[in-house]
Amino acid sequence: MTDADDRFERCSTQAALRGDPMIGSAFPADRLLLVEQPGPWGRTGLLASRFDSAVAHRLVARLEARGVRVVAIRRPGRHQPAGARQWAAVDCRPGRERAVWGHYDDDRQLLELDVPGVLDGSVPGGASDPLYLVCAHGTHDACCAIRGRPVAAALAARRPGRVWECSHVGGDRFAANVLVLPAGLLYGRMLPEGVDHLVMLTDGAGVDAPALRGRIGFSSAEQAAMVLAHQRYPAAGWREVEVLGVDRSRPHRPVVTLSVAGAELAVLVDVQRAEPSWLTCQAGSPGRALTYRPSLLPG
């Protein structure tokens, strides 16, 4: 098989050809712990890296039980930090968006870190400047490395110091995936030539609606409704689209009520299961993903 044939068979290429919808596919955790871990990552990220394995398993189990997702990060390229590595506790909850940074010398120090406590006020301040995480987790799915690394490099050239490669964030077939923090906006199918537009919008608290998968921390139906709002009202910033409520009396057709720049909007989300397809390059068999198709209700 030639390189061209190999690229054609990749899950991201096939998903794009099928037109797999991306919206509503961001993960539900609204708080993160970013752990700087240079060097290679195995399929499970921090759990299969040069980070102490026993410590990593305890850390992930403890934080996931409290609704915090652990993500491994490293600088783009072959950067190898000297001395202490960095960690960041990131809050993406509406109205509380910030990132609190710290350093660690020994992996075991992170077991002493109370991430929810840090984000709930035990550490004042924190940064709210946009931070870019690009999934480049090639051992999880080759598409993430093939498509993610050029995007990370392009972003790093424009916003040096604010860009990290990261471990799996879901949706391998939507690579390259870019997570903008602390807003929690997850983008898919990003290309190096598209990063200028993304950075411009992000600097102005705007949203690149055509590339938006969703906003982490919200249900898939809420995300789908929010994406539709940004598509219909491209001038609305990410802070201007708020979820007011969700009517789930019909589970496969929930209605999400939004406030969009102060105006109320009702969105019907049609939830369907797609036809079987290869969802990742490493999948052992085809899977059937859920799709979320939002539409405005009159009113």
N, C-alpha and C positions, 0 to 999 in steps of 0.2 A: 504494500500500500504506500502511495506517495504521501508527502507532507500535505499536499492539497486535498487528497482523499481523506486523510486523517482529520484535517480541520473541518471538512464537510460533514463528517460523521459525528463531530463533537455535539454534546447536548445543547450548547448555547446556539450553535448554528441551526440545528434542527428545530429548536424551540422558536427561533426567530422566523424560520421559513413557515412553520405552522401558524405563527401569529399568536403564540401562547400569551394570554393577558397577564400582566404583572401586578395589576392593582390589588390591594388587599393582602399582600404577601409578606409584609414586614413582621418581625417576631414580636411577641406580646410583652416582653420585659421592658420596663420603663426606667430601670436603674442598672448601671453597668459598673464593673470593675475592669479597667484596662490594665494589663500587666505587661510591662516591657520584657520580652524574652527574645533576644537576638538568636540568629542561627536557624537551623531547620526545625520544622514542626512536623510531627506525624499526623495521621488522619484525624486524631482527636485534639489537635492543637496543643494547648498548654499541657495537657495530660500526657502527651507523647513528645516531649521536647527535652532540652537540657535542664529545664526546671525540675526540682526535686519531685519525683512522681508521687510519692506518698503525701507530700504536702499539697500538691496540686489537687489530688482527689479529695482531700479533706476540705480544702478551700472551696472548690467548686460545689461540693455537696452542701456545705454550710451556707453558702451564699444563695444557691439556687432555692434552698428551702425558705429563704427570706425574699425571694422574688428578684434577686440580683443576678444578672448574667455576667460571666467571666469571659473576657475576650483577650487573647494574646495579641500584642502589637510589637512591631519592629520598624525601624526606619527603612525607607526605600533604599534599594541598592545593597551594598555590602557593608553598611555602617556597623561598626562594632564599638559600643560605648565603653569607655574606661571608667572603672569604679562603679558607683551606685547606679542601679537601674531605676526607672521611673514607674510609678503607678498613678492612676487617676480614677477617682470615684466620680461618676457622671450621673446627674439627675436630669431626666427628660420629661418629668411630670409637668403638665401645663402650669405656667406661672412660677415654676421653681427651677428652671433650666440653668444649670451651671456645672462646672467641672472643678474638682478640688484635686490638686496634684501633690504628690509626695515622692520620696525616694526610699529604696530599700537596698540593703547590702547582702542580706541573707534571706533565702526563700521563706524560711520559717517566720520571719517578721510579719508577713502578710496575714498569718493566722491570728495575729493580735489586732488586726485592723477591723474596726467596727464600721463597715461601709454604710449601713443604714443610719447609724448614729452620726457619722460624718456629714451625711447629706441632710439629716434632719436638724442640724444646727449646732452640733458639737464643735464643728470647725467653721468659723465665720468666713465670709468672702467667697472666693472662687472665681474662676474665669468664665466668661460667657462668649468669648471670641470663637468664631467657627473653627471647628476641628474636623479634619477629613480622614476617615478610615476607609481604606480600599481593600477589599478582600483579595488576597493573593495566596490563598491556602491551596497550593497546587496538589498536595498529597490527599486533600479531601476531594478535589475535582480539578483536573488539568485546566479546564476553562478558566478557573479563577486566577491561576498564575499567568496563563497565556494572554488573557485579556486584561487582567487586573494590574499587572506590573507596569505596562506602558502608561496606564492612566495614573497610577501612583506617581510615576516619574514626572509626568506632565503637570500634575497638581503641585508636586514638590518644587518644581521650577517657578511656579507662580506664587505659592504661599509657603516658602521655606520655613521649616520648624513647626508647621501646623498639620503635617501630613504623615500618616502611618500606614504601613501595610498591616492587615489584621487577619485573624483566623476566621473561620466560617461564620457567616451571618445569614445563611439560608438562601435558597433560590440560585443554586449553581448555574442553572440554565439561563439565568438573566445576567450573567457576567458581561461586562465588569460591573460589580456592585460597589456603590459608594455610600457610606453612612456619614451624614453631616451631624455633628454633635455641637452643643447639647440640644439642638432643635429636635433631633431624632428622626430626621428625614432620610429615608432609604431610597436610593436611586438605583436603577438597573439599566443594562445595555449602554453604559456610558462608554464613550470613545475618547481617545486623547484629544481629538480636535474639538470636542464638546466642552472641555474643562474651562475654557475662557468664559463661556456663557454661564456655566454653573457658578463659577467664582463671582462673576459680576452680580448675578441674582442673589447669591448667598450673602455677599457683603451688604446688600440692601434689604436683608431679611425677606427676600423673595423666594419663589419656588419655581423650579424647572418642571412644570407640570407634565410635559410629554414623557419625561424619564422617571417620574415619581412612582415608586412601588407602594409606598405608604409611610405612615409615621409610627415608629415603634411605640409600644405601650398601649395601643388601642386594638380593639377587636378588628377582625378582617372586614366586617361590614362597615364599621365606623371609618376605617381607612379608605375603603372604596368610595364612600360618600365624600370624604374629605378630598380625595383625588379629583372626583367629578367637580367639586366646588372650585378647586384651583384651575381646572381646565376651563370652566365656564367664566370664572372671574380671575383672569391671569394677573391683575394688578393687586389682588389680595395677598398680603404677606402671610407667613405661616402662623403668626400670632393672631391673625384676624379670622381664622377659621376654627370655630370651637364647637364641640359636641354638646348639645343640650340634653339629648335623651335618645333612647332606642326602644322602639316597639318591637318586641320579639314574639308577639302572639302567633305569627306565622314564621316558624324557624327558617324556612327556605326563602322567605321574602320579607326580611325585616325592614322597618322604616326608621331611618336615622334623621333626627332633627338637628340642624346645624344653625349656628349664627355665623354669617359671613359678612364681615365688616359692619356688624350691627343689624343686618337684615336676616330674618328667619327663613330657612330653606328646609324643605322636606324631601328626602331622597329614598326611593325604593331600591333595595339591593336584591337582585335576583341571584340566588346561590345555586350553582349547578356543579355536577361532577363531569369533568372532561373525559374524552375518550382515552383509552390507555395509550401511554407514550413513554419514551425513555426520559426520565426526569433528571437523571445525572449520568455522567460518563461512566461511573462505577456501579450503576444500578445492576442488580442481578436479574431483574425482570421489569417489564413495563409497569408503571403506576398510573393512578387516576387522581389528578389534582383537583381540588375545588377551585371554581372560578367565581368571581364576584362582578356582576354587571350592574352598575348603578344607573338610575334614571330619575330625572326630576319629577316630582308630583305637582300637579297644578295647584295653585293656591296663592 
